[in-house]
Amino acid sequence: MKARLRVLRGKGMKFLFETIILFSWAGITYAQTPCENNQIIPVWNRLQDVQNIYGPNYQSGPKAFLTAGFERKKMTPNLEIGINWLKGYFQSISGSRYADFSFRYLKGFTPEENLKTNEWYLSTGLVSSYSTRILSPYVLCSEGKMRELDGPSLIDISFNRLNHLAERLVVSVNSIDYPYLINEKPVYKIPKITRSQGRIDYYRYPGSPPENVTNFANWDFLDVYILRNSDKPLFIPFTRKEILEAKVKDLGRIYEERKKLIIEYTQIRPEHEFDQELADRIAEIKKNTAEGAWGYSKENMENRIQLATENNRLAKKEEANKLHSELDVLEEDYNESIRMIQNYLANQPESVLNRPVREYFSVTFGVEMVDRMLEEFDRDLTDSDWGNNTVMAYINPDYFDTKAPLDVPQLITVEFVNLEGAHKHLNEVVDRINQKMDFKALQALFPNVNMAGAGPPISQPIQVKTKKPGRYLDKLEELGPDPYPSSQSKANTVTLNFGGPGFNAAPIQVKFPEKPSALGSIANLSDLLLYDSFLDELKSKFLSQLTSEQKGTYDQWIREYDLKTVEDFTQLSMLSWINSNPKASIYLDFEAVKRFPTSGLAANNLAVHLLKSGYPDKSLPILNYWLKEFPDNSLLLGNAATANYYLGEVEKAFQLAKQTVEQDSLHPNANKILAFVHHRKGEKEPAKKASERSLEGSYDEELVALLQEIDPQAPISKIIYNGRKRPYTPQLMDKFRMPGAIQGTDDAEDQSEVILEVLQSIEMTVAAITKTTSEAIIEQAARKNIRQVMTQGGIPIMQMLAQAIYFQSLQTYQEDYSREKERFFKSLNELGNNYSWKVNTITKGYDSEMSKIEGGADWEGERKLAELAKAKCAKLNLALDEYYMETAPLINQMVVRLELMSRDHHSTLSYWAPIWLQSKEAADFPGIQLNYLRDMREILNKYPIELPLDCDRFTIKEEEVVRGTLMVWEDQYCPVKVTAGVGPIKGGINCNTFSLSGGEFLVGEVEVKVNRDWDSIEEVTVGAGVGLTLDVGLKNKATKSGAGFSAELSSKGFVKLTKDPKTLEWNFRNTDAGIKTEATVGADIGRFGVEVKLAETSMGFRSGITSDGMIPKMIDSF
């Protein structure tokens, strides 16, 4: 969300030069392809994963349980489903070259100081989340070429987190922002819901702009989908009653703060100063009377003395009452504000007090602001309020389950962020989603959600590579506190004094402007009507000083440069001022104020240029008017302080300057005023600090002289350098990323390849960079500067500043970078020495044991040697793993600090060297980049990249033995069967098998097998088929019934049922079936007989081919 007042912040000379550089370097890279953006399809690329990095000094604190169970591998499948779902909506979308995405795993920080500033934790009780971010800028055709539009142009799919929709309110305490709380709940400003569909909430902010709104530069257009896992709302609006009760507390807090400031900073002149003034005035009256000055006579001398005495008495009384007067005004304002709120709460019905509130400002104070807030409650929005359709709300404390596993989705958000809504392909994706509103693939990730009709994701799953992606370190922008303060090197670092220009100035003579006689006539613009009238009169006087040609030229500029926004007018006005055309600047400012009457930026620009043109009396009314609406705006405060200073209102300027510095500590003009006033009061230390802050923001010769008078040893060059280092970063240094250190043996193989790849890239780039500038050319440029100083008495101020910054950067780099690098290398070497000692100890211990064992032909000895060698290998790998776990935090934290120091220095030289040397060739831009890469190469060569040993190679393979399964064997063999028959039916028994068979040609058989104990049936076989019997009868029958020998041959189909030996249940699943052929011989005596099974062959579906009988057994015995 964007603040309504978009005020351009500038810091004197630094701002002007940064603006010039911005115009020089700003621009979009044009593609060298035909301008057919509708033919460009985005290519999906997975980038490096993002995760929290914890330093070695990180202490999780008593609430470490908040991040327990954070497992990336459980979260990754959800992120892949989210990407696949989105890719389905991107099908056939054109207008963008790529869609780069990364998986982001934010485990969170649990120390108390982190939790106090974490509004999401205070709202939900959660610190962990995970998401995927997709970056995909639109490619625009412009003048027959293509260029990528500026971002943001991104999509976030987040689990258990919101990133963009809700704007948090904060309160600053000691320069630290804490979440602003109402009833212990963090406060958010969110858009009103555009549409709800079941458990899906859709927000569109700010929506399509009305026709009369043309200025929405730098606005982020949002399309946000919130998927809830229940019917509970995510946000609950604050009521008017809750907001007003909070306002009462804020007013009390602000009242006490301002009261303290008034008591502390109100200056009351002592009485003796008034007495001295009166004595001086009486002496002056008497002197003028004695000298016969015009208007003075002995007759009126006593009257003059009496009048001077009375005026002095009144002034003394007014001064004595000044503190009480200011406190009375403050208290009256506070009491009236409280009364207005109490009246509203008492007189409005409950239904009105329960309505939501659009906006809330916790820092506003006074009757006027409270009255405006109450009016805003019921004011209907118009087109001019576009973007203000918002609600102050808090997150439902009953929504999230803090005991749920961290990977389980409770909230899924899809957030599109589109700068100015200009990335058309993202708009098309949003339109497709809005047509279907199909989030089933994502909703299916919620636990206990029935998504039977969800169907598969829109596109196919991503193929995850088995190789781990390389890890790279995020760049630092500020050095921050030392992560290893106890490891500070005590060795003396050699400091080289590179010289540089001196800043010599005559002793400062601070002379404050006198109050003009017409000071009381300065306009007080108390309302809009007076403000407009004042501007009209002022513009009329200004236009009367322009010729028709000048006005025509300026109007032509507006048309030619197509100025449509406040920012457009601001840029052209600023360039006109830089090019010494103040009339053009003021004319453009007047035009901007007319076209954008609600823009504080346009009014401020006009006031500044009037002030710089020598009209502080015309500038101040404009600034005062806007300060009523924006009392804490540092730009308005600083300019008002400057205007008051030039009007001789030094005390007012001093108070305004203090308020300015509270908002912007480096504001140049405000700090200069503070420095001069403190100096006049004899307060050297505050004057010194204010001078240093001002010089960091803008170079000023008066402040240089003042600072040197206060402290002759003041490091002027260093102060100037601190405010101007690295104004520009070359592309190579900006895009380069150092690889992360190896974190363990599991990580060693993949990450070592990344480290070696980066090293190889550096080597190739170093070899490819054109030969750097010779020292002779640099020396020649320096000599040219010396001649310029000798012949012309000096060099331009900008060139002098560049020279000072150049040498200060060299000195700072030599001192800080060398010291930090020495400390890092020393710590790394100590860890390396400890690791080497561990390796030697392990090696000696195992080698001693192994020397006592003889191998060779002794297989057992060889086995023991192999076991010891494998154990030694495992110990060495464990030591290596511990070494990596010790070195990784040190490397990852120290490397980014060293990289920032090197980048700061070499980027600073890249910018300021050409300005100092007045020669791009002498500035040696390629050589500066080369030196940066050499720094990085030196650091990378210190990375440990040892790979773990392969311990499996020490395993001795024993003589291979084919292991089968335990086979079933028989305790006895029973080939003889005793039979008894009646006609064609015959029963038999042998060992533990009973059978019943019958038939002549067509035969059938039932066979039952029992266990050894004869108490349970094991198998039942049923067979049927054909058979042939040959009888060999005796010539003389032994009995009436006859006796003889017989031979039988039969072939039967069979079905065999068996019992499970463990459960003793019939195992129908393993029923066997097949064909069995059998040959027997027997002797019969009447109905009884004996059979011997000669041979049996069966072929079963499960048992395969088997054989049985006397003949196979006899063959096996041989």
FENSULWO-V285254 format. One record per pair of residues at least 24 apart in sequence whose ideal C-beta (glycine too) atoms are under 7 Angstrom apart, sorted by the first residue. I is the first residue (numbers start at 0). J is the second residue. D is the distance in whole Angstrom. If there is no record, write none. Layout:
i: {I/I}
j: {J/J}
d: {D/D}
This chain:
i: {0/0/1/1/4/4/4/5/6/6/6/6/6/7/7/8/10/10/10/10/11/11/11/12/12/13/13/13/13/15/17/18/20/20/24/27/27/28/29/29/29/30/30/32/34/34/34/34/36/36/36/36/36/36/37/37/38/39/39/39/39/39/40/41/41/41/41/41/41/41/42/42/43/43/43/44/44/45/46/46/46/47/47/47/47/47/48/48/48/48/49/49/50/50/51/51/51/52/54/54/54/55/55/56/58/59/59/60/60/60/62/62/63/65/65/65/66/66/66/66/66/68/68/69/69/69/70/71/73/74/74/74/75/77/77/77/78/78/78/79/79/80/80/80/81/81/81/82/82/83/83/83/83/83/84/84/84/84/85/85/85/86/87/87/87/88/88/88/89/92/92/92/93/94/94/94/94/95/95/95/95/95/96/97/98/98/99/100/100/100/101/101/102/103/103/103/103/104/105/115/116/116/116/118/118/118/119/121/121/122/122/122/122/123/123/124/124/125/125/125/127/128/128/128/128/129/130/130/130/130/130/131/136/137/137/137/137/148/148/149/150/151/151/151/152/152/152/152/153/154/154/155/156/157/158/158/159/159/159/161/162/163/163/163/163/164/164/164/164/164/165/168/170/179/181/181/181/182/184/185/186/186/187/187/188/188/188/189/189/189/189/190/190/191/191/191/196/198/198/198/199/199/199/199/200/205/205/208/209/209/211/212/212/213/213/214/214/214/215/216/216/216/218/219/219/220/220/220/221/221/221/222/222/223/223/224/224/225/226/226/226/226/227/228/228/228/228/231/231/231/232/233/233/233/233/234/234/234/235/235/235/236/236/236/236/237/237/237/237/237/238/238/238/238/239/239/239/239/239/240/240/240/242/242/242/243/243/243/246/247/247/249/250/250/250/250/253/254/254/257/258/258/261/261/261/264/264/265/265/265/266/267/267/267/268/270/273/273/273/276/277/277/277/280/281/332/332/335/336/336/336/339/339/339/339/340/343/355/355/356/357/357/357/358/358/358/359/362/367/407/408/408/411/411/466/467/469/469/469/470/470/470/471/471/471/471/472/472/472/472/472/472/474/474/475/475/475/478/478/482/486/486/487/488/488/488/488/490/492/492/492/494/494/495/495/497/497/497/498/499/499/499/499/499/500/500/500/502/502/502/504/504/504/504/505/506/506/507/507/507/507/509/509/509/511/512/512/512/513/514/514/514/515/515/518/518/521/521/521/522/524/524/524/530/533/534/537/538/541/541/545/549/553/553/553/557/565/565/565/565/565/568/569/569/572/576/581/581/584/585/585/599/599/603/603/603/606/607/610/610/610/615/615/615/616/618/619/619/631/633/633/633/633/636/637/637/637/640/640/640/641/644/649/664/665/665/665/665/666/667/667/667/671/671/674/674/678/683/691/694/694/694/695/695/696/698/716/716/716/717/719/719/719/720/720/720/720/723/724/724/724/725/725/725/726/727/727/727/728/728/729/729/729/731/732/732/732/732/737/737/737/737/739/740/740/740/740/740/741/741/741/741/742/742/742/743/743/743/744/744/744/744/744/747/747/748/751/751/754/754/754/757/758/758/761/761/761/764/765/765/768/768/768/769/771/771/771/771/772/772/772/772/776/776/777/777/780/780/780/780/797/798/798/798/801/801/801/802/804/804/805/805/805/805/808/808/808/812/812/815/816/816/816/816/819/819/819/820/823/823/824/826/827/827/827/830/830/830/834/834/837/838/838/841/841/841/841/845/845/861/862/865/865/865/868/869/869/869/872/872/872/873/875/876/876/876/879/879/882/886/890/894/897/898/901/901/902/905/905/972/974/974/974/974/975/975/976/977/978/978/979/979/980/981/987/998/1000/1000/1001/1002/1002/1002/1004/1015/1017/1017/1018/1018/1018/1019/1020/1020/1021/1021/1022/1022/1022/1022/1023/1023/1024/1024/1024/1024/1025/1025/1038/1040/1042/1042/1043/1044/1044/1045/1045/1046/1047/1048/1049/1050/1050/1051/1069/1071/1071/1071/1071/1072/1072/1073/1073/1073/1073/1074}
j: {166/188/217/218/599/629/632/600/599/600/603/632/634/569/600/634/665/667/696/697/667/696/697/697/698/696/697/722/723/577/726/573/726/727/727/146/147/146/144/145/146/144/145/145/140/143/144/145/93/94/138/139/140/145/93/94/93/93/94/95/96/138/93/89/92/95/96/97/98/135/96/97/86/98/100/97/99/100/99/100/101/101/468/469/470/471/101/102/104/468/101/103/104/106/105/106/107/891/482/888/892/888/889/482/110/109/110/109/110/111/109/114/109/107/109/126/106/107/109/126/127/404/405/106/127/405/406/104/406/104/129/406/102/158/408/444/102/129/131/460/461/440/444/456/131/156/441/131/461/456/457/458/460/461/440/441/456/457/133/154/156/458/456/457/458/428/431/432/428/424/427/428/424/137/138/423/424/135/136/137/138/424/138/135/133/135/134/131/132/133/131/132/131/129/130/131/132/129/129/177/175/176/177/167/178/185/160/178/185/184/185/393/394/394/399/399/401/159/399/401/405/157/158/159/160/158/155/156/157/158/160/156/422/421/422/423/424/421/422/418/418/219/416/418/417/418/422/425/416/414/415/414/413/412/408/411/408/409/410/412/414/221/223/414/416/189/202/221/223/414/189/361/361/361/237/241/245/241/393/393/391/393/392/393/358/389/391/234/389/390/392/388/389/388/389/390/436/226/227/230/224/226/436/438/225/385/386/385/382/385/382/382/385/563/564/564/565/595/419/419/564/566/419/416/418/417/419/420/414/415/416/415/429/412/414/412/413/412/411/438/441/442/410/408/409/410/445/395/397/398/395/394/395/398/410/392/394/395/392/393/395/355/390/391/392/355/356/391/392/393/352/353/354/355/351/352/354/356/376/344/352/353/356/359/391/340/343/344/340/337/340/361/333/336/337/364/364/329/333/329/326/329/325/326/329/654/657/321/322/325/650/318/321/322/318/315/311/314/315/311/307/308/311/307/307/365/366/366/365/366/369/366/369/370/373/369/373/390/391/391/387/389/390/387/389/391/391/631/627/446/444/445/441/444/749/749/738/750/753/738/739/750/736/737/738/739/736/737/739/891/894/895/895/898/895/896/899/896/899/892/822/826/822/818/821/822/825/821/814/817/818/813/814/810/813/806/809/810/806/716/802/803/806/807/799/802/803/703/707/715/700/703/704/707/704/704/708/701/704/705/708/675/678/679/649/644/645/647/647/646/647/648/646/647/646/647/616/619/620/620/620/623/624/624/620/592/617/589/585/589/582/582/583/586/587/590/591/595/598/600/601/601/600/604/604/608/608/612/608/609/612/625/629/634/635/638/638/638/638/641/642/642/645/646/646/642/643/646/662/659/662/663/666/662/666/668/669/668/669/672/668/672/676/692/692/695/696/722/696/693/696/697/699/702/702/705/705/709/718/718/719/722/721/722/722/800/803/806/807/807/800/803/804/804/807/808/811/804/808/903/907/903/906/907/910/906/909/910/902/906/906/909/928/928/902/905/906/931/894/895/898/935/891/886/887/890/891/942/883/887/943/944/883/884/887/880/883/884/876/879/880/883/947/946/947/946/944/946/939/942/944/939/936/939/932/935/936/932/929/932/925/928/929/925/923/925/926/929/920/921/923/926/920/921/921/923/916/917/918/921/914/914/915/917/911/914/915/915/907/911/908/911/912/915/904/907/908/900/904/900/897/900/901/904/896/897/900/897/893/897/941/889/886/889/941/882/885/886/878/882/878/875/878/871/874/875/878/870/871/955/955/953/954/955/953/950/953/954/948/950/953/950/948/947/948/950/945/947/943/943/942/938/938/935/931/934/931/930/931/1112/1091/1092/1108/1109/1089/1091/1090/1089/1088/1090/1086/1087/1086/1086/1090/1026/1025/1026/1025/1026/1049/1051/1051/1063/1057/1058/1055/1056/1057/1056/1053/1055/1053/1054/1051/1052/1053/1075/1051/1052/1049/1050/1051/1052/1049/1050/1085/1085/1083/1084/1083/1080/1082/1081/1083/1080/1079/1078/1077/1074/1076/1075/1101/1099/1100/1101/1102/1099/1100/1097/1098/1099/1100/1098}
d: {5/6/7/5/4/6/7/6/6/5/6/6/5/6/6/6/7/6/4/6/4/6/3/5/6/6/6/6/6/6/6/6/7/6/7/4/6/7/4/7/5/7/4/6/4/5/6/6/7/5/5/7/5/6/5/7/7/6/6/7/6/6/6/7/7/4/6/5/4/6/7/5/7/5/7/6/5/6/5/7/4/6/6/7/7/5/6/5/7/6/6/4/4/7/6/5/7/6/5/6/5/4/7/6/6/5/7/5/4/6/5/7/5/7/5/5/5/6/6/6/6/6/5/5/5/5/6/5/4/7/5/5/7/6/6/5/5/7/5/6/5/6/7/6/6/4/6/6/6/4/7/5/6/6/5/6/5/6/7/7/7/5/7/2/4/5/5/6/6/5/6/6/7/5/6/6/4/5/6/6/6/5/6/6/5/4/5/5/6/4/7/6/5/6/5/7/6/5/7/7/7/7/6/5/4/4/7/6/5/7/5/7/4/6/5/6/4/6/6/6/5/6/6/5/4/5/6/6/4/6/6/5/6/7/4/6/6/5/6/6/6/6/5/5/6/6/4/6/5/7/5/5/5/5/5/6/7/5/5/6/6/6/7/5/5/6/6/6/5/6/5/7/6/6/6/6/5/7/4/7/6/6/6/7/7/5/6/6/6/6/5/7/6/5/7/6/6/7/4/7/6/6/7/6/4/6/4/6/4/6/6/7/5/6/7/5/6/7/6/7/5/5/6/5/6/5/7/4/7/7/6/4/5/7/5/7/4/5/4/6/6/6/7/7/5/7/4/6/6/5/6/6/6/6/7/4/6/7/6/6/5/4/5/7/5/7/6/5/6/7/6/5/7/7/7/5/6/6/6/7/4/7/5/6/7/5/7/6/6/6/6/5/6/5/6/6/5/7/4/6/7/6/5/6/7/7/7/6/5/6/7/6/6/6/5/6/6/6/5/7/6/6/4/5/6/5/6/5/6/5/5/7/5/7/7/6/6/5/7/5/6/5/7/7/7/7/5/6/7/6/5/6/5/7/6/5/6/7/4/7/4/6/4/7/6/6/6/5/5/6/6/5/7/7/5/7/4/6/6/5/6/6/7/6/6/4/7/7/6/6/5/7/5/7/5/4/5/5/6/6/6/5/3/7/5/5/5/5/7/4/6/5/4/6/7/7/6/7/4/5/5/5/6/6/5/7/5/5/5/7/3/7/7/7/6/7/5/6/6/4/5/7/4/5/6/6/6/5/6/7/6/7/6/5/7/7/6/5/5/5/5/7/6/6/6/7/6/5/5/7/7/5/6/6/6/7/6/6/6/6/6/4/4/5/6/5/7/7/6/5/4/4/6/7/5/5/5/7/5/6/5/5/6/6/5/5/4/7/7/5/4/4/6/6/6/6/6/5/5/5/6/7/6/3/6/6/5/7/4/6/6/6/6/5/4/6/7/6/7/6/5/5/4/5/5/6/7/5/7/5/6/5/6/5/5/6/6/6/5/7/6/7/6/6/4/4/5/6/5/7/7/7/6/7/5/5/5/6/6/6/4/7/4/5/6/6/4/7/7/5/6/6/7/5/5/6/5/6/6/6/5/7/5/5/5/6/3/6/6/6/4/6/6/5/5/7/4/7/5/4/6/6/6/7/4/4/4/4/7/5/6/5/6/5/5/4/6/7/4/6/7/5/6/7/6/6/6/6/4/7/6/6/7/7/6/7/5/5/7/4/5/6/6/6/5/6/6/7/4/6/6/5/6/4/4/5/4/7/5/4/6/6/6/4/6/7/6/6/7/6/7/6/6/7/6/4/7/6/4/7/6/5/7/5/6/6/4/6/5/6/6/5/6/6/7/7/6/7/6/4/6/7/6/7/7/6/6/7/5/5/5/5/7/5/4/6/4/6/6/6/6/5/3/6/7/6/6/4/7/5/6/7/6/5/6/5/5/5/5/7/5/5/6/5/6/4/5/7/5/6/5/4/6/5}
